[in-house]
């Protein structure tokens, strides 16, 4: 059984994901994002005190690219995990990709997909055509007999598509010179400018209490402005604040979730998050003039997704005995590697990730301060489709 290397990258984030129950019919962006959120939750469970960054949409994209090649139980597991319809979600996935990559988003959001195949490896025409039509997926052949050169070629593509933010994704030892047939890569790059920018002169060193209780002085940005803010209660009765920071253009926002009580760990909030809960946030938030303090931060993470995806029911694709990709190639294949790299940078101007207030409310009294000075969760969301492009937990900026 030959190997199918499955490597997910996202502009600043390399990742993959899973899904949860929604109160109303979810969009295809939300279905895929829910799978990614579940992958994120798996990672957080195993590394509760680390900074973790992931692209839920990236996880769904790479699985969506492999789906037309899958058959039988392998295909069923992917469809079940993503909650896609059996007859093929391609019409909706094509529409979603077209929306996310529209000209209006091209200054801030770049998504690219590619299949790197062994020279002479015959992929089924329908598989190639489906991926080209739905994901504008490039196809390139490489000589995997020379793993270092093949890895360099893939990394050069990744670096170009992420504008240098992910300079390296693949290591030569991930590529089997004899067995590797296909490397599937999805890249998401996001660079957003805040709709209301922070001023550098207002950034001061302030205390931040990290996940292990240690207090650090970090550069904390500050802004007095009108923000969408709300209070959310988990099914267990825990309360947390949600704040929306829109990016220029209003189609993408960063959402920050912060436990209200200092003694409530972030790990008690994260398991309750889904695209349904995020939808609910939008109903609970209201415009309010506040003094917002939020740290500048940079975080990156590399995630081996194989364990998380397997735990979520996607087991057959990783099995050399059970994987069934007969619609991809006549040659038997299985997925050997599922890798994610993610990076995010947040500063006064906005966010780099590889990932409208019309009324000004004048407060008669001094506006409240909201300080994001302990572990918090962030999501970067494409609002029209509900797609979660990136998410992460920050324990120490």
C-alpha positions, -999 to +999 in steps of 0.1 A: +000+000+000+015+033-011+014+064+011-006+096+005+011+124+024-015+148+037-001+181+047-023+210+056-009+245+057-027+278+062-013+311+053-001+316+088-017+285+099-014+249+090-042+228+103-073+206+099-106+203+118-140+187+129-177+195+137-204+199+164-242+202+167-258+234+155-292+248+166-301+259+130-290+247+096-253+254+094-236+268+063-209+246+047-184+271+060-197+264+095-199+226+090-162+225+081-153+250+108-169+228+135-147+199+126-117+222+129-129+235+162-131+200+175-096+193+164-085+225+182-104+213+214-085+180+212-052+198+210-060+221+239-070+191+260-035+177+256-017+210+259-038+232+282-011+257+291+004+262+256-003+289+230-021+270+202-031+284+168-051+265+142-071+271+110-104+252+112-112+261+076-078+247+066-086+213+081-120+212+063-104+223+030-078+195+029-104+169+037-127+184+011-099+181-015-094+144-006-131+136-004-137+131-042-110+105-042-125+085-013-148+055-015-168+033+009-162+036+046-133+061+041-156+085+023-184+079+048-161+088+077-151+121+060-187+130+052-199+121+087-171+142+103-179+172+081-216+166+082-217+170+044-245+155+023-238+120+008-244+130-028-215+154-027-211+188-013-191+202-042-216+227-054-217+243-020-179+240-014-173+257-048-196+286-038-179+289-004-144+290-019-156+315-045-170+337-017-139+336+004-116+343-025-137+371-040-119+402-052-132+422-023-111+399+001-079+397-020-061+424-002-064+405+032-073+369+025-054+346+002-063+309-001-043+285-023-045+247-028-021+223-046-016+186-053+021+176-056+023+142-072+051+118-080+063+121-116+043+097-137+017+090-110-018+087-127-046+105-108-082+099-120-093+127-143-126+132-124-106+137-091-083+163-107-112+181-124-134+182-093-105+198-073-097+223-100-134+233-103-141+236-066-108+247-050-088+262-080-064+234-070-030+234-088-015+201-098+023+197-100+046+167-104+077+162-083+105+137-082+101+122-047+131+100-053+150+131-041+131+140-009+152+170-001+146+187-034+109+177-034+105+192+001+123+224-010+099+227-039+068+223-017+082+247+009+090+273-018+053+271-029+041+274+007+064+304+014+052+322-017+015+316-009+019+328+027+042+357+018+070+342+037+052+337+070+054+299+068+088+295+052+089+257+058+062+231+061+076+198+049+108+181+060+125+157+037+121+128+062+083+130+058+086+120+022+093+084+014+114+083-017+098+050-028+062+052-015+051+089-015+026+095-044+008+127-035+012+156-011-020+178-007-014+213+006-039+240+015-026+275+023-045+303+040-029+338+045-047+365+063-035+401+070-062+424+084-061+460+094-083+469+124-113+490+114-104+511+145-066+510+149-047+512+182-022+540+186+014+529+193+018+557+219-010+542+240+007+508+242+022+503+277+039+475+296+012+460+319+008+428+338-006+396+322-013+365+343-004+334+323-021+301+324+003+288+351-004+318+374+029+336+366+026+373+361+045+388+332+048+424+320+037+425+283+031+453+258-006+460+262-025+480+235-052+504+246-081+521+229-111+540+240-138+532+214-172+517+207-170+479+205-195+451+202-194+433+236-215+408+254-217+383+283-222+346+276-230+318+300-220+282+294-244+253+300-225+248+333-232+283+344-197+298+338-197+334+325-173+348+299-170+381+280-170+382+242-156+413+224-157+418+186-129+437+168-138+442+132-112+445+104-113+470+077-140+461+052-163+445+079-164+410+064-139+396+088-137+401+126-116+389+155-137+376+184-121+374+219-135+352+246-123+359+282-136+342+314-153+367+336-140+353+368-102+353+373-104+318+388-123+303+359-097+285+336-099+291+299-100+253+296-135+252+311-148+276+283-132+261+252-151+227+252-184+247+249-174+265+217-189+257+183-201+277+154-236+276+170-223+293+201-205+319+180-238+325+162-253+330+196-226+355+206-237+378+177-272+379+192-260+387+227-235+414+219-243+451+219-224+483+211-207+499+241-180+525+246-152+509+266-115+513+272-101+480+257-067+467+267-054+438+247-018+424+245+002+425+213+011+389+206+028+365+183+021+328+185+029+299+163+023+261+166+029+229+147+002+203+151+002+167+140-035+163+132-034+125+127-042+118+164-070+144+166-087+134+134-084+097+143-100+104+177-129+122+159-136+091+138-114+096+107-095+064+111-096+045+078-078+071+058-047+066+080-048+028+077-027+010+051-052-019+052-085+000+053-080+033+034-100+034+001-090+061-023-100+042-055-115+074-071-081+092-067-060+064-083-061+028-092-031+023-070-040+017-033-031+047-011-034+058+025-027+090+043+007+089+061+009+124+075-015+151+085+004+182+095-005+218+105+016+249+110+000+281+123+012+315+131-005+347+141+008+382+148-014+409+164-003+445+168-016+481+168-023+481+130-041+447+129-034+411+124-013+390+102-024+354+103-020+324+082-054+330+091-196+490+110-201+513+138-223+540+125-234+554+159-209+568+183-221+563+218-211+591+242-209+579+278-218+605+303-198+587+330-163+573+327-164+543+303-156+508+318-122+493+313-120+458+297-086+443+302-076+411+284-049+404+310-051+366+314-055+336+291-080+341+263-095+325+232-096+343+198-113+334+166-110+351+132-144+347+115-156+354+079-189+369+090-210+364+058-204+326+058-197+320+094-164+303+084-138+302+112-105+310+094-083+308+125-086+302+162-062+300+191-057+301+228-031+325+242-018+316+276+013+339+274+016+366+248 
